[in-house]
C-alpha cells in the first residue's frame, strides 16, 4: 500500500487538530479572560489559531485523499513517492501557523508547506 504513510499521518493529524479545536472552544467559552479572546476574534493570535485549526484539518484530509489515490491509481513508484513526500511536507503549513502563534517562528514553514501541498496536488492530478 503505497499511500499508507499519508493515510496514517492524515488521520493522526486530523485527530490532533480536532483536539486543537477543543482548546479553541475552551479559550472562547471557559478560560479566564475569555472576553479578551472573543474581542480579538478577527485579529492576532485568535485569527491565526483558527487558521491553523482549519488548515490542519484540511491538510489532514488532503493527505488521506492522496494516500488513497496513490494506493489505487496506476502511478509509478518513484512518482508516487515524490507525491507522498510533498503531501506530507504540506502539513508544515498548519504546523508553521501554530509555531508563529506559540513560538513566534517566521512564516517560512507556512509558505514552504503550502507550496509543497499545491505541488503535490497538481502532481497527483497530472499523474492520474
N, C-alpha and C positions, 0 to 999 in steps of 0.2 A: 504494500500500500504506500504509494509514493507521497501522498499528501497527509500522511498520519501526523507528522510534526505540526503542520499548520492546523489540523483539526484539534489536536490536543492542546496546543498553545492557545488557539482561539477560544476554546471552552474555558480554560483556566483564566484567560484574560477577561472573558465575559463575566465570570464569577467575581473576579477581583473588582472590576469596575461597577458591577451591580452593588457590591458591598460598599464601594466608594459612594454610590448613590445614597445608601442608608446614612453614611456620615453626613452628606449634604442635607438630608432631611433632618437629622439631629441638629445640625448647625442652624437650620432655618426655624425649627419648631421647639427645640428643647434646651439648647445651650444657653448658658448665661450670656447676656449681651446679644441675644438673637435679634433685637430691634435694629442694631447697627448692621448686622449681616443682611437683614431684609432691606434696609435702606440702601445698601450698595448693590442691589440686585443686578443692575446692568453695567457695573463698573468694577475695576480692580480684581482682587482675588476671587470674589464671588463669581464674576463673569468667567474668569479663567478656569475656575474649578468646574463650573457647569460645562464649559467647552471640553475639558479633559474627560468628564463623565460621558458626554455624548460621543466624542470621538473614540474613546476607549471601547465602548460597546460596538460602535460601527466597525472599527478595525478588527475587533474580535470576530464579528460576523463575516467580514471580508476574508479573513484567514480561514474560517470554516468553509466558506464557499470555494476559495482557491484550493483547499485541500481536497474537497470532493471532486472538483474539476480535474485536478492532477491525477486523482485516483482512477477516474473513469474515461478521460479523453485520451486519444492516441497522440500523446506528446512524448518526444524523445527524452531520455533520461537526463541528459545534460541541460536541456532547455527546462525541464520540469524542476530540476534542482535550482537553477537560476531564479525562476519564478517564485519558488518556495522561499528561498532565502530573502528575496526582495520583499515579499509579502510579510514575512516575519520581521524584517527590518523596519517595515512600515509602522510597526507597533511602537517604534521610538517616538512617533508624533505625540500620542496622548501621554506617554511617559515624560516626554520633554515638557509638556504643558504642566504636569504635576511638579516636575523639577523646577520650573520657573516660579510656580506659586509657593512651594515649600522651601526651596533652597536658593532661589534667585539665580538659577543657572541661565546662561544665554540661550537664545532660541535656536541654536544650531540643530539640536536633536529634533525639534518640531519641524524645521524645514527639511532636514535630511529624511526623516521618517515619512513625511508627506510625499516627498519626491519618490521615495522607494515604493510607496503604496501605489502611486499613479503609474509608475513604470511597470510594476508587477501586474497591475490590472490590464494595462494596454498590451503587455507582452502575452498574458494569458488569452486575451481576446484574439490576438493575432495567431497564436499557436493553435487555438481551437478552430 
